[in-house]
Amino acid sequence: MTKDSLAKQKERFENTVASAVKNNEPEILKSAVKTISTARDSARNYARIGYYKLKEKDFVGAKQAFDKSEKFYNGYRDSYEVSFLLSKNKDKLNDPKVQKELLEKIQKDYNSLGILSKADIK
């Protein structure tokens, strides 16, 4: 497989995940993740889902995705840290100020996949 075809495959996956999260289509998310064969790849893809859910301010869904990422590959990048941060603040997640602070912290300190941008934080 060439670099170009791998890049296109990654882009298709990213677009599928972003669209499925935005349109609340869990079956499409499951299908996208099932196509990946290794635990590390599954962990990375669930982490991606978590970041896309954060972009949509779906903090519960994001936590669930980061938890799944951690289950597939214990210690995968920032999955544990983000999940812990969301758990620690779960009673305050309806407060827009807390949401913004969390997103800023996650974007600055834990955004290893580069999915969450400053423009996503409102």
C-alpha positions as CSV (number, residue, x, y, z in Angstrom):
1,M,0.0,0.0,0.0
2,T,1.4,3.4,-1.0
3,K,1.7,6.4,1.3
4,D,-0.9,8.2,-0.8
5,S,-3.4,5.3,-0.5
6,L,-2.8,5.1,3.3
7,A,-3.4,8.9,3.6
8,K,-6.7,8.6,1.6
9,Q,-7.8,5.6,3.8
10,K,-7.0,7.6,7.0
11,E,-8.9,10.6,5.6
12,R,-11.9,8.5,4.7
13,F,-11.9,7.0,8.2
14,E,-11.6,10.5,9.8
15,N,-14.5,11.8,7.7
16,T,-16.7,8.7,8.5
17,V,-16.0,9.1,12.3
18,A,-16.6,12.8,12.3
19,S,-19.9,12.4,10.3
20,A,-21.1,9.5,12.5
21,V,-20.4,11.4,15.7
22,K,-22.1,14.5,14.4
23,N,-25.1,12.6,13.2
24,N,-25.3,10.3,16.2
25,E,-24.8,7.1,14.3
26,P,-23.3,4.5,16.7
27,E,-23.6,1.6,14.3
28,I,-21.4,3.4,11.8
29,L,-18.9,4.1,14.5
30,K,-18.8,0.4,15.5
31,S,-18.4,-0.7,11.9
32,A,-15.6,1.7,11.4
33,V,-13.7,0.5,14.4
34,K,-14.3,-3.2,13.6
35,T,-12.4,-2.8,10.4
36,I,-9.3,-2.3,12.3
37,S,-7.5,-5.5,13.3
38,T,-5.0,-4.7,16.1
39,A,-5.7,-3.6,19.6
40,R,-3.5,-0.5,19.2
41,D,-5.3,0.5,16.1
42,S,-8.6,0.1,17.8
43,A,-7.4,2.1,20.8
44,R,-6.3,4.9,18.4
45,N,-9.6,4.9,16.6
46,Y,-11.7,5.0,19.8
47,A,-9.5,7.9,21.0
48,R,-10.3,9.6,17.7
49,I,-13.9,9.0,18.3
50,G,-13.5,10.5,21.8
51,Y,-11.9,13.7,20.4
52,Y,-14.6,14.1,17.8
53,K,-17.2,13.7,20.5
54,L,-15.5,16.4,22.5
55,K,-15.7,18.6,19.5
56,E,-19.5,18.1,19.6
57,K,-19.5,18.7,23.4
58,D,-20.7,15.1,24.0
59,F,-18.6,14.6,27.2
60,V,-20.4,11.4,28.2
61,G,-19.8,9.8,24.8
62,A,-16.2,11.1,24.8
63,K,-15.5,9.5,28.1
64,Q,-17.0,6.2,26.9
65,A,-14.8,6.3,23.8
66,F,-11.7,7.0,25.8
67,D,-12.5,4.2,28.2
68,K,-12.9,1.8,25.3
69,S,-9.5,3.1,23.9
70,E,-7.9,2.3,27.3
71,K,-9.5,-1.2,27.4
72,F,-8.1,-2.1,23.9
73,Y,-4.6,-0.8,24.7
74,N,-3.8,0.0,28.3
75,G,-1.8,3.3,28.4
76,Y,-2.7,4.4,24.8
77,R,-1.5,7.9,24.6
78,D,-3.8,10.2,26.5
79,S,-6.9,8.1,26.8
80,Y,-6.6,7.4,30.5
81,E,-5.8,11.0,31.3
82,V,-8.7,12.4,29.4
83,S,-11.1,9.9,30.7
84,F,-9.9,10.6,34.3
85,L,-10.3,14.4,33.7
86,L,-13.8,13.9,32.5
87,S,-14.7,11.6,35.4
88,K,-13.3,14.0,37.9
89,N,-15.5,16.8,36.5
90,K,-18.6,14.7,35.6
91,D,-20.9,16.6,38.0
92,K,-20.0,19.9,36.4
93,L,-20.1,19.0,32.8
94,N,-23.3,21.0,32.2
95,D,-21.6,24.3,33.1
96,P,-20.4,26.0,29.9
97,K,-17.5,27.6,31.8
98,V,-16.3,24.1,33.0
99,Q,-16.8,22.7,29.5
100,K,-14.6,25.4,28.0
101,E,-11.9,25.0,30.7
102,L,-11.8,21.2,30.1
103,L,-11.7,21.5,26.4
104,E,-8.8,24.1,26.7
105,K,-6.9,21.8,29.0
106,I,-7.4,18.7,26.8
107,Q,-6.5,20.6,23.7
108,K,-3.4,22.0,25.3
109,D,-2.1,19.0,27.3
110,Y,-3.6,15.8,25.9
111,N,-4.4,16.4,22.2
112,S,-1.8,13.9,20.9
113,L,-3.8,13.1,17.8
114,G,-4.2,16.8,16.9
115,I,-7.9,16.5,16.3
116,L,-9.2,19.0,18.8
117,S,-8.3,22.6,17.7
118,K,-8.6,25.9,19.4
119,A,-11.3,26.8,17.0
120,D,-13.4,23.9,18.4
121,I,-13.4,25.6,21.8
122,K,-16.3,28.1,22.2
